[in-house]
Each structure stands twice: as C-alpha cells, then as structure tokens.
C-alpha cells in the first residue's frame, strides 16, 4: 500500500536514511516537532569555516518524517550556513519527488529543525 | 514473490471458501430481486430468508429479530439513533464507554449536540469497565446502555452478559457493538439479555459491505432507510443477496469451528506475545486473560507506529497501528489514551491480529523480522534511550 502512495525516493530514504544517528561532538543542534504529537526531529551540525561539514539527525515519526529528515540533511550537507538556511520545505518535497497531500506537513519538520540548528550555531558563536 | 503474512484480521479477513461457494450462484445465474414474484425472485428471497435463519440461530436469536444492513457501522448508527428516537420521551441519558468504536462514538456525539447526555465510562489499564461504576452512573432518565463486546484495538473482552442482566433489571435498553466478537466468541442474545446487537460479515470470513442488526422482538426501533419496505419495512433497499448469503455461510462455519479455531488461534497468539515481550521496551496492551483469541497488541517504545507498519509491509507482513499521521494532526488512538498510555508511547502501538488461516510459520516470520525492524527504528529515535545509536551498524 505504501509503495503506491510514496515515491521510490521517499521509500528509499525511509529504508536507508542518510546521515542518521546522533553526533557527540556537534557544534550545534536544533529540534522541531513534539514526540507527544507523534513526531520529533533533532538535527546535529558540525561547522567549519561557515560550511556545514557534517550533519546528522535523530527522528521519531512516520515514513514521511523519516524520509524528509534524511533528505534535509542531504540538501544541507556541504552548504554554507547562509545557503543551508535558505532550504525550504518545498525544496525538500521536490527533492523527494513529492509527498502525498496529507504528509506535506512532515517536510516542515525538516526545514524548521535545520533552521533551528543554524540559529543555535550563530547564537552560540555570538 | 515472498509469501505475505497477513496479521490484520481485526481490520478484515479473507473471504472463506464456504462463503465464496455460497455466494457464487447469486453473483451469476441467480440474480433475481427478492421482491420479485417470479421464480428468480422467489429463489433469491428464499436464499435471504435461509441466511437470516442461519445468522439468527448463530447468536441465539429468532430470524424475525435479525435485519441485514450494509455493515457494522450502519448497524451501530441505526441502533443508537433509533434507540434515541425511541427513548426521547422517556429519557435523555445514555451510558457508554471511552473505548467504543467510532461507529458508536460519533453517533453519540451527534446526539449530545441534539441535547442528549452521554456518560462515557472510564476503563482500567486493561480496558475493563467497573460494573459498580456502571451501576452508579445509571440515572432515572437513562434509556440506553451501549457497550462493545470486545475491543477492536486491544482485544479486551467486556462483561456484556453482566451488563445485559443489569440493564434488564433496570428496564434500560442494552446495545452491544459485537463486530469484533461475533464468530470468535460465543454470543447468545437471550442468555446475555442483549436488546440490540451489531455485527459485520467481513470480520469472520464473510464479505465486506454486509452486516446485521439484531433487534429484540417487541422493541419498536424506527426504520433507518425508507423506501421499498424491505427488511420488514425497517431497512429499505434491494437486499445484497450474495453478501447476505456469504455472511450466513461464514458465520455458520465460524460457529461450527469456534472451539478448534479458538484453541489454534490462541496458541499462535500466545506464542507471538511471549516472543515479542522478550524485546526490551515492549508491553502488551489490553487484558491478558479476557482477550479476543486473535489479538496481539503492543507498545514498542521508541518506534513510531506508521514506520513500523511500513517496514513490516516491506518485509511482507501486514499489521496495523493505532497511530495515524495525517495532515495537521497526529491523532493517537482514543482507546490507548483511555487505558492510560502516555504520549508519546501512544504513537508506538502495533496490532497484530490473527485468525485460523495463520500458521506457525507466520508467527516465526514475525518473531524474526520485527525485532530487527525495532532495532533499526530505535537506532535513529530521539525518544529511545537505551540501545545502539548509530544506524546501520
């Protein structure tokens, strides 16, 4: 049933998420969602010369939440903080080849956790 | 292609062979309208009436007390709306529980908007109601008690006979949504003092789109669908002849084989529960003893329901979860909330529901695959503290 409603890219990122896991020496982290509501994402950043050198995530959520988390980290990896903060939920959805209408909200999880992590990095540096 | 393991029999079942065989003539050559006077019509009419007799006898009722519907939901809606119409001059209070199916809860909520009052009884952590609390909640203006026979998510069997006796003693109508129980548990409307009972064909090997409402003789429930006067003028619409015949054949088969099926299915179910409870961070939901033979429902901490379903599906295993993620709301099941499962654990539920078609190989496949799936999901879960945290290693 799921294969009919999700793109192959979504399934693939769900089954083999990229950059999954926590990061003990992260320079910053950002979270969004609420485990009580059924989804929760934390993104970890390792930053060097204003570039996201490494990124990882931990997620509790549905298929779309796992796939968007994975794709968010792929889109942000190697980018400058400035460019990474421009990644939108639409970019994430597009990169996944689309999400079903009722799952579009999951992509917001990725965008907001990434933005939060970048903001926290700036706040820490300041 | 890998063999599918179907463990979602509480959602629906495969049509059993006796039902299919019984239905085929009515999907092909015997296509008469039971209301027609000619031979084809009379033959169809006889088939419907034979099916009514079989179905009624299976629950200890008389054929004239049984009305075929489009399914369990219609039967529940009819029972509740009809009882409210019937009781509107004598009462305004209804007693129910917090773990009813939406097919009962939603009509009750509508009645509340119309000025009726409903008490939803609490359940304990096993999903059981307190009979003393039920008795205390009865008011002078209580005209209906509606309590399910067995719960669809957690499998808890409720004491409907005791409730029936109490309702009879107090002169209150008693309806039970027996959709999950019929065909799996012995139900006798006479012995249990049930006034109204809903059932659905596809939960015991019958076809989808057909169910029935039992209405005790003497209860003048108003008609539900008006038209040509079928079903003794209470539920109009040309009869779903093949569906009705299939329901009856499946129910007769289930009732005949109930003892042997219960023994087999509970054996498989117990093996599954014992195996899965060995996984750290797992717990059984529902009553371990007063439990539907096929129900194995769990909370697996740290793993989200829909993700578990998806990974099981990709491994050829069909299961379900009380957790649904859809636009703007992550609804966790009202049943899990009622038994006191805290958030976010309510999003970590998994229901495996078996029937007599399952095999020991099915159980062993689930016991082999599910722990691996949980390890993978927990490895990337921020709400799972205990185990490995690097994915794929």
HADDOCK unambig.tbl for C-alpha pairs under 7 A between the chains (distance, minus, plus):
assign (segid A and resid 2 and name CA) (segid B and resid 310 and name CA) 6.83 0.50 0.50
assign (segid A and resid 20 and name CA) (segid B and resid 380 and name CA) 6.12 0.50 0.50
assign (segid A and resid 20 and name CA) (segid B and resid 391 and name CA) 5.94 0.50 0.50
assign (segid A and resid 21 and name CA) (segid B and resid 380 and name CA) 5.43 0.50 0.50
assign (segid A and resid 21 and name CA) (segid B and resid 389 and name CA) 5.83 0.50 0.50
assign (segid A and resid 21 and name CA) (segid B and resid 390 and name CA) 4.93 0.50 0.50
assign (segid A and resid 21 and name CA) (segid B and resid 391 and name CA) 5.83 0.50 0.50
assign (segid A and resid 22 and name CA) (segid B and resid 389 and name CA) 6.69 0.50 0.50
assign (segid A and resid 35 and name CA) (segid B and resid 344 and name CA) 5.39 0.50 0.50
assign (segid A and resid 36 and name CA) (segid B and resid 343 and name CA) 4.68 0.50 0.50
assign (segid A and resid 36 and name CA) (segid B and resid 344 and name CA) 4.19 0.50 0.50
assign (segid A and resid 37 and name CA) (segid B and resid 330 and name CA) 5.64 0.50 0.50
assign (segid A and resid 37 and name CA) (segid B and resid 344 and name CA) 6.81 0.50 0.50
assign (segid A and resid 38 and name CA) (segid B and resid 330 and name CA) 5.84 0.50 0.50
assign (segid A and resid 38 and name CA) (segid B and resid 344 and name CA) 6.30 0.50 0.50
assign (segid A and resid 38 and name CA) (segid B and resid 347 and name CA) 5.58 0.50 0.50
assign (segid A and resid 58 and name CA) (segid B and resid 380 and name CA) 4.79 0.50 0.50
assign (segid A and resid 58 and name CA) (segid B and resid 381 and name CA) 5.38 0.50 0.50
assign (segid A and resid 58 and name CA) (segid B and resid 382 and name CA) 5.30 0.50 0.50
assign (segid A and resid 59 and name CA) (segid B and resid 380 and name CA) 5.80 0.50 0.50
assign (segid A and resid 59 and name CA) (segid B and resid 381 and name CA) 4.96 0.50 0.50
assign (segid A and resid 59 and name CA) (segid B and resid 382 and name CA) 5.76 0.50 0.50
assign (segid A and resid 60 and name CA) (segid B and resid 303 and name CA) 6.81 0.50 0.50
assign (segid A and resid 60 and name CA) (segid B and resid 304 and name CA) 6.14 0.50 0.50
assign (segid A and resid 60 and name CA) (segid B and resid 381 and name CA) 5.02 0.50 0.50
assign (segid A and resid 60 and name CA) (segid B and resid 382 and name CA) 6.26 0.50 0.50
assign (segid A and resid 60 and name CA) (segid B and resid 383 and name CA) 6.81 0.50 0.50
assign (segid A and resid 61 and name CA) (segid B and resid 304 and name CA) 5.48 0.50 0.50
assign (segid A and resid 62 and name CA) (segid B and resid 304 and name CA) 6.32 0.50 0.50
assign (segid A and resid 62 and name CA) (segid B and resid 306 and name CA) 5.20 0.50 0.50
assign (segid A and resid 62 and name CA) (segid B and resid 307 and name CA) 5.05 0.50 0.50
assign (segid A and resid 62 and name CA) (segid B and resid 325 and name CA) 6.68 0.50 0.50
assign (segid A and resid 63 and name CA) (segid B and resid 306 and name CA) 6.59 0.50 0.50
assign (segid A and resid 63 and name CA) (segid B and resid 307 and name CA) 5.21 0.50 0.50
assign (segid A and resid 102 and name CA) (segid B and resid 326 and name CA) 5.18 0.50 0.50
assign (segid A and resid 102 and name CA) (segid B and resid 327 and name CA) 4.34 0.50 0.50
assign (segid A and resid 103 and name CA) (segid B and resid 326 and name CA) 6.07 0.50 0.50
assign (segid A and resid 103 and name CA) (segid B and resid 327 and name CA) 6.00 0.50 0.50
assign (segid A and resid 105 and name CA) (segid B and resid 327 and name CA) 6.41 0.50 0.50
assign (segid A and resid 105 and name CA) (segid B and resid 328 and name CA) 6.82 0.50 0.50
